Amino acid sequence: MQDLPLQPGQVLARGVARHLRQHDFVSVEEFVPVRGLRIDVFALGPKGEFWVIECKSSRADYAADSKWQGYLEWCDRFFWAVDSDFPSELLPAETGLIIADGFDAEILRMGVETRLAPARRKKLMLKFARDAARRLQGWRDPGVSAFSDPSRPSDHR
């Protein structure tokens, strides 16, 4: 099976994830904290902090994003990741800013810190760990879907 080429936002996500490893963060891409929200890069830091990074590949991609403020309640800090050609003046000043490409990134501005409630942090920590483990199992054993959820009905018998 041949891999499809990465979409522009996926290229940015890869560079962001690589950079965050230098800061001892681990990350899961396309993380779903609750139905209806899909975070481009959800990162967990060495002190248990969660960062949300939304990758925007163009002005139109940013303009079409009407849900980003809904991500604020799922993280301690929020960032935009864009390439060096993106008009960063469009992005809200109180949010973090990361300039990225497919190989690395640089944090230009830290997002405002708003600490998660302990109960939400615990729930997110468990979901983060289980999602990451499920994806790893799917990668190691292609016969098992990395994105399957045994609590949902399936067509498999």
VMD Tcl script that draws the C-alpha trace (Angstrom):
set ca {
  {0.00 0.00 0.00}
  {1.39 3.38 -1.01}
  {1.15 6.33 1.37}
  {-0.73 9.35 0.10}
  {1.19 12.64 0.00}
  {0.73 14.79 3.09}
  {-1.73 17.67 2.92}
  {-0.30 21.15 3.71}
  {-1.71 21.15 7.26}
  {-0.24 17.69 7.88}
  {3.18 18.93 6.76}
  {2.94 21.77 9.31}
  {1.80 19.30 12.00}
  {4.83 17.12 11.37}
  {7.24 20.05 11.78}
  {5.42 21.18 14.94}
  {5.55 17.68 16.48}
  {9.26 17.41 15.69}
  {9.96 20.77 17.31}
  {7.90 20.02 20.40}
  {9.96 16.85 21.02}
  {12.94 19.18 21.57}
  {10.93 20.67 24.47}
  {10.08 17.18 25.85}
  {6.48 17.29 24.57}
  {4.80 14.29 22.97}
  {1.87 14.73 20.65}
  {-1.08 13.10 18.94}
  {-2.33 14.47 15.64}
  {-6.03 14.75 14.81}
  {-7.04 14.25 18.43}
  {-10.78 14.31 19.19}
  {-11.46 15.46 22.77}
  {-15.23 15.34 22.22}
  {-17.44 14.65 19.24}
  {-17.37 17.55 16.80}
  {-13.87 18.81 17.63}
  {-10.67 17.60 15.95}
  {-7.40 19.11 17.13}
  {-4.57 19.17 14.58}
  {-1.81 18.63 17.17}
  {-2.55 17.84 20.81}
  {0.66 17.99 22.83}
  {1.44 16.79 26.34}
  {4.34 18.41 28.18}
  {6.69 17.08 30.83}
  {4.70 18.71 33.65}
  {1.35 17.37 32.43}
  {0.41 20.51 30.52}
  {-1.71 20.23 27.37}
  {-1.22 22.45 24.33}
  {-3.53 22.66 21.33}
  {-1.91 23.59 18.03}
  {-4.12 24.37 15.05}
  {-2.30 24.24 11.70}
  {-3.41 26.69 9.04}
  {-1.97 26.41 5.55}
  {-3.60 29.51 4.04}
  {-5.69 32.59 4.68}
  {-8.75 30.72 3.36}
  {-8.07 27.78 5.69}
  {-7.95 30.18 8.66}
  {-11.06 32.10 7.55}
  {-13.02 28.84 7.28}
  {-12.19 27.85 10.88}
  {-15.19 28.86 12.97}
  {-14.57 26.38 15.81}
  {-11.13 27.33 17.12}
  {-12.43 29.08 20.25}
  {-14.10 25.80 21.23}
  {-10.62 24.30 21.63}
  {-9.63 26.75 24.38}
  {-11.43 24.78 27.08}
  {-9.38 21.67 26.23}
  {-5.87 23.04 26.77}
  {-3.56 25.03 29.00}
  {-2.22 26.98 25.98}
  {-3.46 27.47 22.41}
  {-1.24 28.03 19.36}
  {-1.58 28.56 15.64}
  {1.01 26.90 13.41}
  {1.51 28.52 10.03}
  {4.25 28.69 7.41}
  {6.53 31.68 6.97}
  {4.37 33.11 4.13}
  {1.15 33.18 6.19}
  {-0.12 36.70 7.08}
  {0.30 36.21 10.85}
  {-1.26 39.61 11.63}
  {-4.62 37.88 11.03}
  {-4.15 35.70 14.12}
  {-5.44 36.89 17.52}
  {-2.61 38.43 19.59}
  {-3.57 36.51 22.76}
  {-2.97 33.17 21.04}
  {0.36 31.45 20.55}
  {2.18 31.50 17.23}
  {4.42 28.83 15.74}
  {6.11 29.13 12.34}
  {6.60 25.67 10.86}
  {7.54 23.66 7.83}
  {7.69 19.91 7.33}
  {10.96 19.51 9.20}
  {10.92 21.84 12.20}
  {9.21 24.84 13.76}
  {9.85 27.83 15.98}
  {7.63 29.17 18.74}
  {7.41 32.92 18.15}
  {4.74 33.73 20.72}
  {3.45 31.79 23.72}
  {-0.30 31.52 24.10}
  {-1.91 32.80 27.27}
  {-1.89 30.11 29.96}
  {-5.27 29.04 31.28}
  {-4.90 25.98 33.49}
  {-7.34 23.11 33.00}
  {-9.49 21.94 35.88}
  {-8.03 18.80 37.53}
  {-10.98 16.58 36.56}
  {-10.75 17.62 32.90}
  {-6.96 17.15 32.92}
  {-7.37 13.61 34.28}
  {-9.97 12.76 31.64}
  {-7.77 14.17 28.85}
  {-4.69 12.36 30.15}
  {-6.53 9.03 30.01}
  {-7.93 9.71 26.53}
  {-4.53 10.88 25.26}
  {-2.83 7.71 26.54}
  {-5.49 5.37 25.19}
  {-5.63 7.06 21.77}
  {-1.84 6.99 21.44}
  {-1.68 3.32 22.49}
  {-4.51 2.37 20.11}
  {-2.71 4.07 17.22}
  {0.56 2.36 18.07}
  {-1.18 -1.00 18.21}
  {-2.78 -0.31 14.81}
  {0.62 0.56 13.36}
  {2.28 -2.54 14.80}
  {-0.64 -4.82 13.90}
  {-2.27 -3.54 10.69}
  {-5.11 -6.04 11.16}
  {-6.34 -3.91 14.06}
  {-7.77 -0.53 13.18}
  {-5.87 2.24 14.96}
  {-9.05 4.27 15.13}
  {-11.56 1.61 16.17}
  {-13.56 2.14 19.33}
  {-14.86 -1.06 20.94}
  {-17.62 0.89 22.69}
  {-19.25 1.76 19.34}
  {-21.27 -0.70 17.26}
  {-19.39 -2.20 14.34}
  {-20.18 -4.02 11.14}
  {-17.53 -6.63 11.98}
  {-18.91 -9.92 13.24}
}
mol new
graphics top color blue
foreach p $ca { graphics top sphere $p radius 0.5 }
foreach p [lrange $ca 0 end-1] q [lrange $ca 1 end] { graphics top cylinder $p $q radius 0.2 }
display resetview
